[in-house]
Amino acid sequence: MIEAELKARVHAAEAVMRQLDERGEARIEVYQDTYYDWPDGSLGKRDQELRVRTVHGADGLRTVLTFKNATVDEASGSKPEHETRVEDSQETHAILQRLGYVPLIAFEKRCRNYHFEAHGRQMLATLVRVPEIDGTFLEVETIVDETDVSAALDDVRTVLSELGIGPEDLTRELYTDAVAAQRLR
């Protein structure tokens, strides 16, 4: 399945949050993300991602292992995604490292997640703050098959527009790159 997603910088976070609160109940979570690659960086060179995410939320802790394949839509950066829940985060990190992967970067994301239906699709909107990066971001996504990416992205753009987010606010900036750049300062 493909995560048809658009990300934008948010200039009026409180206003967007109020609108999202009308669409659904917020689930506040903190993500501890660690991205892995081969020592030669070959996953990144192939536009692939391997991530372990531990989620701290009202329901406790959960950890997911995610692999994202290369981008299928250049304008949005949407990628096929494979994800599974894992029982023990520390063992998952140990397994990946023993297989030869190295931690590339780790950081925290503070998220306010909203699940809702819009335009006949299940959507997930996430307001994101990364403590090491200035600003607030909004990610809106829906899961589709490869034949439906373009139409799904149109629906995501419509939701963003309804929230007051215009095309000029969209960004393909990766959190991993922004955090890495910040750490070099």
Buried (B, 14 or more C-beta within 10 A) or exposed (E): EBBBBBBBBBEEBEEBBEBBEEBBEBBEBEBBBBBBBBEEEEBBEEEBBBBBBBBBBEEEEBBBBBBBBEBBBEEBBBBBBEEEEBEEBEEBBEBBEEEEBEEBBBBBBBBBBBBBEBBEBEBBBBBBBBEBBEEBBBBBBBBBEEEBBEEBBEBBBEBBEEBEBEEEBBBEBEBBEBBBEBEEE
